[in-house]
Amino acid sequence: MQLVAIQYKPPKGKPQIARQELSALIQESGEKGSGIIVCPEMAITGYVWDSKEEVLPFCEQADGETFQLLAPLAKKYRSWIVCGIAEKEDDRLYNSAIVINSSGELAGCYRKILLFEQDETWATAGTERMLFNTEFGTMAPRNCMDLNDNDLIYWLWKARPDILAFCTNWLNEGTTIDDYWMLRTPHWYGWMIGANCWGTDRHIEFRGESAIISPQKKTLLKAPITGNVIISCNITKEDT
C-alpha cells in the first residue's frame, strides 16, 4: 500500500481552484496504488483569517463540495483520503479534516481540538478524538496544533493507532520540524503522514517539509521547504 503526503499551498480564498489543483495531485498519487492520502490543514481555503465573517463564505459542510469532488477519487483508487477544510455546521465553524474511505463514503469529520491563535479568531474547538479501522490498519486524523496537546500524546499511547494522518499548517521557525514531531510522540510507534503547507499566508510563513515517519522514528521521506510536492512510500500490512 501507499502512504502519501501531499504538500500544497492553496490560492487564498479561491476554493474552486484549490479543489481542482488538489484533486489533480490526488489523482497523480492514486495512480501509484491504493493506500492513505493526506492533504494539509485548511487545504481548500488558506489558513489565516481575521474573523468568522471573513472565512464564512469559504466554509462548507463535511459532505460539501470538497467531499463531492474527492469521494469518486477515493473510490476509483481504493484509497482513504484525509483533507483539511473549513467546516460549517449550523452557526458554528470548525477547522476540520474530512475522512473519506476507500468506498468513497464520508467516514467522518475530525474537528481540531487544540486551537492555535490563528484558529481562535473564528473556529470552535472540537471535542472528539477519532479512530478509523481501515484496510491498512487503524488510523487517527489530527490537525497541526493538536500535536502539542498532552492529552493527545496520552491518547496515542493508549489507543495505539497504526497510522497518524496529520494535516498541518506548521510554521517556519527556522528549524526542521520532523524531529520535533517525533519528539512529541515518544511512546507511540506507528506511521506518521505529515502533510504541510508552504510559503506565506499574510504575515505567517509555513515550513513545508511534509514527511513520512516510520514506527522506528525514522524520517523516510521529506519534502523540500517550498513547492507543491507529493511524497509517497510503499509499505506492507506487516509493516503496520
Secondary structure, 3 states (H helix, E strand, C coil): CEEEEEECCCCCCCHHHHHHHHHHHHHHHHCCCCEEEECCCCCCCCCCCCCHHHHHHHCECCCCHHHHHHHHHHHHCCCEEEEEEEEEECCEEEEEEEEECCCCCEEEEEECCCCCCCCCCCCCCCCCCCCEEECCEEEEEEEHHHHHCHHHHHHHHHHCCCEEEEECCCECCCCCCHHHHHHCCCCCCCEEEEECCEEEECCEEEECCCEEECCCCCEEEECCCCCCEEEEEECCHHHC
